[in-house]
Structures are given as structure tokens and as C-alpha cells.
Amino acid sequence: MKIIITGNPNYEGLCKGLYKAYNGNQLEFIGRHNGWDMQDLDAVADYIKDYFFATRSHFCNNCVNAQFINCTKGCAGYSH
């Protein structure tokens, strides 16, 4: 099971906690810290489609949460 998380695992919070809990295995983090434009929802949606689960843990000015949730519906493990 591959899990993708938006956010930086180097900062205290959800991402760092998940990184520690999973010992870095099966997790990938995307965000500004590694060059992602989190407002480019088409690029994010295309990239995460092969992941089982995605969670949003990033700050994004003027980012509409509903748009991000809609783009995560392509994940293999999506359920709502």
C-alpha cells in the first residue's frame, strides 16, 4: 500500500508523526519543500492516481480544500 501525503515531514506535526510511525516506509511526501506547486491540482491529481491513499497536510494560500479533495478521488483507495 503506497501512501502519499502533502506536507513536509521535517517539521513537527502530522507529517513528521506519520513519518516516524511508518519509519519512512510506504510513504511519500510532496509539497513546496521538494518542488511541488500544490496549487497545480491537475499535476497533483495525475501524480497521486497510483497511490492507495492521500492526505492533505500542507498550508496553501488561496487553496480551496474542496478542489484538492476532488483531485484525490483518483486514488486507488478512495472512498467517501
C-alpha positions, -999 to +999 in steps of 0.1 A: +000+000+000+015+033-011+005+064+008+011+100-004+009+130+020+011+166+012+034+184+036+069+185+050+080+156+072+108+177+086+085+199+106+068+190+138+032+179+132+012+153+113+037+146+086+066+141+110+045+119+132+034+097+102+070+095+090+081+083+124+051+059+128+058+043+094+096+045+098+096+062+064+083+031+046+055+032+021+051+070+025+059+098+000+056+134+009+050+161-017+050+199-012+069+231-016+098+216+003+105+193-027+094+215-056+057+208-059+033+236-068+004+225-046-020+249-065-014+229-097-042+204-089-040+187-123-004+178-118-011+166-082-041+146-093-021+129-121+008+120-098-013+106-069-035+084-090-013+053-084-014+058-046-037+039-023-044+069+000-037+106+000-039+131+028-035+168+029-013+183+055+000+214+039-006+251+040-017+267+008-028+303+004-059+307-016-062+269-020-097+256-020-099+224+000-128+210-020-108+212-051-080+192-035-104+166-022-119+163-057-085+157-072-077+129-047-108+109-058-085+093-084-065+074-057-069+037-058-082+035-022-105+065-024-138+061-005-162+087+006 
